[in-house]
Amino acid sequence: MIKQLFRSAHRVTESNIVFPLFAVAIMIILWATTLNLIQIERRNAEQNALALTRELTDTYEAQVVRVLREITQNFKVIQFAYDRQGQQGLLSTLADYQLLPSPFLFTVTIVDAKGKVVASTAVSAPQPLNPDILQRHRQGEPLHINFLKFQEDGEQLILQFSQRIQDSDGRFAGVSIIEVDAAFFVSNYDADKMGEQGLLGLVGTDGVIRVRRLGDDISGQQTLNYQALMADMDSFETKAIITTSPIDDQVRYLSARELYEFPLAVIVGLSREEQLAEAGQYAKTYLWRATGANALLLLVIGLLWRMSYNLAKIRRQEIQARIAHAEQIEYLAYHDGLTGLPNRSLFSKLLNQSISLAQRNNRKLAVLFLDLDHFKHINDTLGHDAGDQLLREVAGRLKSCLRDSDTVARLGGDEFVVMLPELEESTYVVNVARKIVATIAKPFNLSGQEFGVTASIGISTYPNDGLDEQTLTKNADIAMYKVKEEGKNNFQLYSDKLQAESLERLTLESSLRNALDKKELELYYQAKRDVVSGQVTGMEALLRWQHPDLGMVAPLRFLQVADDIGLLIPIGNWVLKTACEQNMRWQQEGLPRLSIAVNLTAKQFFNDSLCASIEAALKETGMDANLLELEISEHVLMQDVDKALHVLNDLKEIGVRIAIDNFGVGYSSLAMLKQFPLDSIKIDRTFIRDIADVGVDKTLAQAIVTMGKSLGLTVVAQGVETQEQVDFLKRNACDEVQGFYFNKPMPAGEFSKLFKTPNTAPPPDT
């Protein structure tokens, strides 16, 4: 038995058996290896195709979103321009300021509330807006993306974006339309990456394809099952799958992403056949080499080793590329792309870490909230490129003012924030703030010119002003806004008083937004009287706010808030119209036709729509223009004399009267006054207050009256409170007087009683 086993074993070791067995073993290994390589190539090709699909989807999504945001930004510009000047000349004005999109790619059309085209950048006659879409905008739909459509030539495909235009009261005023060649959205088709059968598409959430490109073929308006398409996609990250394309029934690597803020999704597809073609060629090559390697086994083994080495090298390169890409994404996620500074997210993390360390080591830290003053003026004057250059230079100056351990970040726009950790001396934060203010105030060279920009800084410290990130940044922001209110170009430490003022401001701001609708604003009236006869010659309309909780609020408390939130112009227009309506109401009651004066703020006076607002108020109420007197403070006219003169001439063409208010404190010259088309001057109350006191120099008040009379103007003294003041003004030939001596400002119902009283009024109640 043992011998038979030994003999069988010896037979197996013979060369005629060993070599065939060896050859078979090597061939099995060879073919197994070859087939395995074929599978690896196919698998790598699959993975690369999926990765490429995801990459192309991310790139395409970013490109489409950038275009869509540009379109929506242009809609905002059009709305802003409409708010400024209405539909008349809207597109030409935007074109003059180069605020319209490129006419080679975009066509902009404005239609009014009835769907009539009022302006367009189209070369030929623009197509009318679909009535259904017009109705949808009229009912409140803000943005609509119309189905793919053909132009008159029957070849070019167009995507039509439309945006509701509304007036200052939020009412529907028309539609702005931007039309884009649909091919523009698939123009980045890269045949080198996507092949001849690649797919790019833009599909609405309604399932209708707005545009799609298959190779060189561009079309649209095909419908697919949108829910089924997106069911396989991840809503948080880009995902690619292998599936039968719902568009052309071809097996593809497919990826789709919904666009944030837009009712659209992007679709990217790669033909599986094309993407695996190279892997198929590899498979044929491997099979050919394996067949030839039957006679050259050692060569085949060496070749396979070399190929394995190359594959490993490719994998290492892919891994390194992925790591570099991940590091780049992480950097972009935590740094500002323009300045390279930490962004809001990274600053939040660093501040929380510093707060924890400060709490553990019983130390202090400071947060400085910084906002550039007049940055919008730089952007509007020189453009966004100059604005970006300014922000980069500001970032460099900020870093030069700080220690290596300090942190400066950009929160967005022109807002920066600085953290000073391990604060040992309280004076350090003040010195840093003072240094930053001085450094930022130095001139910047932008577009070959020097420009000055200043900074407003608010400061909060841990633990005095807050124990957490949110509280510290909020309180620093409150302090910064206090600097803005007090003239800018300075810094302010946070205090509890600022918090109270901030809460009061928030209360006023919140209530003021609805004050007009709730009819809380009211006009009081104060009479102007002839200085000799005491007869009422006119009245001044004065704004008051009857707040439901704070009671009667004077204009000085809320007009700045109204300016900050964009309500100053609407409130000013309301005052104009209400004053005119009241004047006409008194006339209809049979009372004398007297002039009524309305004060204009600087923003109202220099607003382009001032004349249109005045004409509208006069037309709607039917009041004669010569009964309306507009009072403009002397310092407003001195801000820009040339522009002021232009505005005053326009107002005189309407026929209204013009008065300089608070005259005597603006340092205007006699030569300058002669240029202005004025009707009267109102002497500032500071010159009237003490003229009756013994020993007080009355020369200046007398000179103002004399100068006004020499120019042929009506001279009005305001702030009159005593009989002695009246006597002085009467002796010096002043024309009219106004003040508490005769009557305080009162509601319209009480004011009408003045017409039934004697010509002179008794002193006011004390």
VENDADA-V624955 format. One record per pair of residues at least 24 apart in sequence whose ideal C-beta (glycine too) atoms are under 7 Angstrom apart, sorted by the first residue. I is the first residue (numbers start at 1). J is the second residue. D is the distance in whole Angstrom. If there is no record, write none. Layout:
[[I | J | D] [I | J | D]]
//
This chain:
[[26 | 297 | 5] [27 | 294 | 6] [30 | 290 | 6] [30 | 293 | 6] [30 | 297 | 7] [30 | 300 | 6] [31 | 290 | 6] [33 | 304 | 5] [34 | 286 | 5] [34 | 287 | 7] [34 | 290 | 4] [37 | 286 | 6] [37 | 307 | 7] [38 | 283 | 4] [38 | 286 | 6] [40 | 311 | 7] [41 | 279 | 5] [41 | 282 | 5] [41 | 283 | 7] [42 | 276 | 7] [42 | 279 | 5] [45 | 275 | 6] [45 | 276 | 5] [45 | 278 | 7] [45 | 279 | 4] [49 | 253 | 5] [49 | 270 | 6] [49 | 275 | 4] [50 | 240 | 4] [50 | 253 | 6] [52 | 193 | 6] [52 | 270 | 7] [53 | 240 | 4] [53 | 253 | 4] [53 | 255 | 5] [53 | 268 | 6] [53 | 270 | 5] [54 | 238 | 4] [54 | 240 | 5] [54 | 255 | 6] [56 | 193 | 7] [56 | 194 | 7] [56 | 268 | 5] [57 | 238 | 5] [57 | 255 | 4] [57 | 257 | 6] [57 | 266 | 6] [57 | 268 | 4] [58 | 238 | 5] [60 | 188 | 7] [60 | 200 | 6] [60 | 266 | 5] [60 | 268 | 6] [61 | 257 | 5] [61 | 259 | 7] [61 | 266 | 5] [63 | 188 | 6] [64 | 185 | 6] [64 | 202 | 7] [64 | 259 | 7] [64 | 266 | 6] [65 | 259 | 6] [67 | 185 | 7] [68 | 259 | 7] [68 | 262 | 5] [70 | 101 | 7] [71 | 161 | 5] [71 | 178 | 5] [72 | 143 | 7] [74 | 101 | 5] [74 | 178 | 6] [75 | 163 | 4] [75 | 176 | 6] [78 | 176 | 4] [79 | 165 | 6] [82 | 165 | 6] [83 | 168 | 6] [84 | 608 | 6] [85 | 608 | 6] [85 | 609 | 7] [87 | 112 | 6] [87 | 118 | 5] [87 | 119 | 7] [87 | 174 | 7] [90 | 119 | 6] [91 | 119 | 4] [91 | 121 | 6] [105 | 180 | 6] [105 | 181 | 7] [105 | 184 | 6] [106 | 178 | 5] [106 | 180 | 6] [107 | 179 | 4] [108 | 178 | 6] [109 | 177 | 4] [110 | 174 | 6] [110 | 176 | 6] [111 | 174 | 5] [111 | 175 | 5] [111 | 177 | 7] [112 | 174 | 5] [113 | 172 | 6] [113 | 173 | 6] [113 | 174 | 5] [129 | 162 | 7] [129 | 175 | 6] [129 | 177 | 6] [133 | 162 | 6] [134 | 175 | 6] [137 | 162 | 7] [137 | 164 | 4] [137 | 172 | 7] [137 | 175 | 5] [138 | 172 | 5] [145 | 204 | 7] [145 | 210 | 7] [145 | 263 | 7] [145 | 264 | 7] [147 | 208 | 6] [147 | 221 | 6] [148 | 182 | 6] [148 | 210 | 6] [148 | 211 | 6] [148 | 220 | 3] [148 | 221 | 5] [156 | 181 | 6] [157 | 182 | 4] [157 | 183 | 7] [157 | 211 | 6] [157 | 218 | 7] [157 | 220 | 6] [158 | 182 | 6] [159 | 185 | 7] [159 | 210 | 6] [159 | 211 | 7] [168 | 570 | 6] [182 | 210 | 7] [182 | 211 | 4] [182 | 220 | 6] [183 | 218 | 5] [185 | 211 | 5] [186 | 211 | 6] [186 | 213 | 4] [186 | 218 | 6] [189 | 213 | 5] [194 | 270 | 6] [195 | 270 | 7] [195 | 271 | 6] [195 | 274 | 4] [196 | 274 | 7] [197 | 250 | 7] [197 | 271 | 4] [197 | 274 | 6] [198 | 269 | 7] [198 | 270 | 6] [198 | 271 | 7] [199 | 245 | 7] [199 | 247 | 7] [199 | 252 | 7] [199 | 267 | 7] [199 | 268 | 7] [199 | 269 | 3] [200 | 268 | 6] [201 | 247 | 7] [201 | 267 | 4] [202 | 264 | 6] [202 | 266 | 6] [203 | 264 | 7] [203 | 265 | 5] [203 | 267 | 6] [204 | 263 | 6] [204 | 264 | 6] [205 | 263 | 5] [205 | 265 | 7] [212 | 247 | 6] [214 | 248 | 6] [222 | 247 | 6] [229 | 256 | 6] [230 | 256 | 6] [230 | 258 | 7] [230 | 265 | 7] [242 | 272 | 7] [245 | 269 | 6] [336 | 410 | 4] [338 | 388 | 6] [338 | 391 | 6] [338 | 392 | 7] [339 | 391 | 6] [339 | 392 | 5] [339 | 395 | 4] [339 | 410 | 5] [341 | 395 | 5] [341 | 408 | 6] [341 | 409 | 5] [341 | 410 | 5] [342 | 407 | 7] [342 | 409 | 4] [343 | 409 | 6] [343 | 410 | 7] [344 | 409 | 7] [344 | 411 | 5] [344 | 412 | 7] [346 | 409 | 7] [347 | 407 | 7] [347 | 409 | 4] [347 | 417 | 6] [348 | 469 | 6] [350 | 407 | 6] [350 | 419 | 7] [351 | 419 | 6] [351 | 469 | 5] [352 | 469 | 5] [354 | 419 | 6] [354 | 421 | 4] [355 | 462 | 6] [355 | 468 | 7] [355 | 469 | 7] [358 | 462 | 6] [363 | 422 | 6] [363 | 423 | 7] [364 | 423 | 4] [364 | 461 | 6] [364 | 462 | 6] [365 | 419 | 7] [365 | 420 | 6] [365 | 421 | 5] [365 | 422 | 7] [365 | 423 | 5] [365 | 462 | 5] [366 | 420 | 4] [366 | 423 | 5] [366 | 429 | 4] [366 | 459 | 6] [366 | 461 | 5] [367 | 417 | 7] [367 | 419 | 6] [367 | 460 | 5] [367 | 472 | 5] [367 | 473 | 6] [367 | 476 | 5] [368 | 417 | 7] [368 | 418 | 4] [368 | 433 | 6] [368 | 457 | 5] [368 | 459 | 5] [368 | 476 | 6] [369 | 417 | 6] [369 | 457 | 7] [369 | 458 | 5] [369 | 473 | 7] [369 | 476 | 4] [369 | 477 | 5] [369 | 480 | 5] [370 | 416 | 4] [370 | 417 | 7] [370 | 418 | 7] [370 | 436 | 7] [370 | 455 | 5] [370 | 457 | 5] [371 | 414 | 6] [371 | 415 | 5] [371 | 456 | 5] [371 | 480 | 6] [372 | 414 | 4] [372 | 453 | 6] [372 | 455 | 6] [373 | 453 | 7] [373 | 454 | 4] [373 | 455 | 7] [373 | 456 | 6] [373 | 488 | 4] [373 | 489 | 6] [374 | 453 | 6] [375 | 414 | 4] [375 | 453 | 7] [378 | 451 | 6] [378 | 453 | 7] [382 | 446 | 6] [382 | 447 | 5] [386 | 446 | 5] [386 | 447 | 5] [389 | 446 | 6] [390 | 444 | 6] [390 | 446 | 6] [390 | 453 | 7] [393 | 444 | 6] [394 | 440 | 6] [397 | 439 | 5] [397 | 440 | 6] [398 | 436 | 7] [401 | 432 | 6] [401 | 435 | 5] [401 | 436 | 5] [401 | 439 | 6] [402 | 432 | 7] [417 | 473 | 7] [423 | 461 | 7] [429 | 459 | 6] [429 | 461 | 7] [433 | 457 | 5] [433 | 459 | 6] [433 | 491 | 4] [437 | 489 | 7] [437 | 490 | 6] [437 | 491 | 6] [441 | 489 | 7] [454 | 488 | 6] [454 | 489 | 4] [456 | 480 | 5] [456 | 483 | 4] [456 | 484 | 5] [456 | 488 | 5] [456 | 489 | 7] [456 | 490 | 7] [457 | 483 | 7] [457 | 491 | 4] [458 | 482 | 7] [458 | 483 | 6] [458 | 492 | 6] [458 | 494 | 7] [459 | 491 | 6] [459 | 492 | 7] [459 | 493 | 5] [459 | 494 | 6] [460 | 494 | 4] [465 | 494 | 5] [478 | 502 | 4] [505 | 561 | 6] [508 | 558 | 5] [508 | 561 | 5] [509 | 561 | 5] [509 | 565 | 6] [511 | 547 | 6] [512 | 558 | 6] [512 | 561 | 6] [512 | 562 | 6] [512 | 565 | 7] [512 | 567 | 6] [513 | 565 | 7] [515 | 545 | 6] [516 | 570 | 7] [516 | 571 | 7] [516 | 574 | 6] [520 | 545 | 6] [520 | 546 | 5] [520 | 547 | 7] [521 | 545 | 6] [521 | 571 | 7] [521 | 574 | 7] [522 | 546 | 6] [522 | 747 | 7] [523 | 575 | 7] [523 | 578 | 6] [523 | 579 | 6] [523 | 582 | 7] [523 | 748 | 7] [524 | 745 | 4] [524 | 746 | 6] [524 | 747 | 6] [525 | 745 | 6] [525 | 746 | 6] [525 | 748 | 6] [525 | 751 | 4] [526 | 738 | 6] [526 | 743 | 6] [526 | 745 | 4] [527 | 738 | 7] [527 | 742 | 6] [527 | 743 | 6] [527 | 754 | 6] [528 | 716 | 6] [528 | 736 | 5] [528 | 738 | 5] [529 | 736 | 6] [529 | 737 | 6] [529 | 742 | 6] [530 | 736 | 6] [531 | 726 | 7] [531 | 729 | 5] [531 | 730 | 5] [531 | 734 | 5] [531 | 735 | 6] [531 | 736 | 6] [531 | 737 | 5] [532 | 730 | 6] [533 | 759 | 5] [534 | 759 | 4] [534 | 760 | 3] [535 | 759 | 5] [536 | 594 | 7] [536 | 754 | 6] [536 | 755 | 7] [537 | 594 | 7] [537 | 736 | 6] [538 | 594 | 5] [538 | 595 | 4] [538 | 596 | 7] [538 | 597 | 7] [539 | 594 | 7] [539 | 596 | 6] [539 | 751 | 7] [540 | 597 | 4] [540 | 738 | 7] [541 | 575 | 7] [541 | 579 | 4] [541 | 596 | 6] [541 | 597 | 7] [541 | 598 | 5] [542 | 745 | 5] [543 | 575 | 6] [559 | 601 | 7] [563 | 603 | 6] [568 | 601 | 6] [568 | 603 | 5] [569 | 603 | 7] [569 | 604 | 6] [569 | 607 | 6] [572 | 601 | 6] [572 | 604 | 4] [573 | 613 | 5] [576 | 613 | 6] [576 | 614 | 6] [576 | 617 | 5] [577 | 617 | 4] [577 | 620 | 7] [577 | 621 | 7] [580 | 617 | 5] [580 | 618 | 6] [580 | 621 | 4] [580 | 623 | 4] [580 | 628 | 7] [581 | 621 | 5] [582 | 748 | 5] [583 | 623 | 6] [583 | 627 | 6] [584 | 621 | 5] [584 | 622 | 6] [584 | 623 | 5] [586 | 752 | 6] [591 | 752 | 7] [591 | 755 | 5] [592 | 755 | 7] [593 | 627 | 6] [595 | 627 | 5] [595 | 629 | 5] [595 | 657 | 6] [596 | 627 | 6] [596 | 628 | 6] [596 | 629 | 7] [597 | 629 | 4] [597 | 631 | 5] [597 | 659 | 7] [598 | 628 | 7] [598 | 630 | 6] [598 | 631 | 7] [599 | 631 | 5] [599 | 661 | 6] [600 | 630 | 6] [600 | 631 | 7] [600 | 632 | 5] [602 | 636 | 5] [602 | 639 | 7] [605 | 632 | 6] [605 | 636 | 6] [605 | 647 | 6] [606 | 643 | 7] [606 | 647 | 7] [610 | 647 | 7] [611 | 650 | 5] [611 | 651 | 7] [611 | 654 | 6] [614 | 654 | 6] [614 | 656 | 7] [615 | 654 | 6] [625 | 654 | 5] [625 | 655 | 3] [625 | 656 | 5] [626 | 655 | 6] [626 | 657 | 6] [628 | 656 | 5] [628 | 657 | 7] [629 | 656 | 7] [629 | 657 | 4] [629 | 659 | 6] [630 | 656 | 6] [630 | 658 | 6] [631 | 659 | 5] [631 | 661 | 4] [631 | 682 | 7] [632 | 660 | 6] [632 | 661 | 6] [633 | 661 | 5] [633 | 662 | 5] [634 | 660 | 5] [634 | 662 | 6] [634 | 663 | 5] [634 | 665 | 6] [634 | 666 | 3] [634 | 668 | 6] [635 | 666 | 4] [637 | 668 | 7] [637 | 676 | 7] [638 | 666 | 5] [638 | 667 | 7] [638 | 668 | 6] [641 | 672 | 7] [645 | 675 | 6] [645 | 676 | 7] [648 | 676 | 6] [648 | 677 | 5] [649 | 677 | 6] [652 | 677 | 5] [663 | 704 | 7] [664 | 704 | 5] [670 | 707 | 6] [673 | 711 | 6] [674 | 711 | 7] [678 | 713 | 6] [679 | 713 | 7] [679 | 714 | 6] [680 | 713 | 5] [680 | 714 | 4] [680 | 715 | 7] [680 | 716 | 6] [681 | 708 | 5] [681 | 713 | 5] [681 | 715 | 6] [682 | 716 | 5] [682 | 718 | 5] [683 | 715 | 7] [683 | 717 | 5] [683 | 718 | 7] [685 | 718 | 5] [685 | 719 | 3] [688 | 717 | 5] [688 | 719 | 5] [688 | 720 | 6] [688 | 725 | 6] [689 | 719 | 6] [691 | 725 | 6] [691 | 728 | 5] [692 | 722 | 6] [692 | 724 | 3] [692 | 725 | 5] [692 | 728 | 6] [698 | 728 | 7] [702 | 732 | 5] [705 | 732 | 5] [705 | 733 | 6] [705 | 734 | 5] [709 | 733 | 6] [740 | 764 | 5]]
//
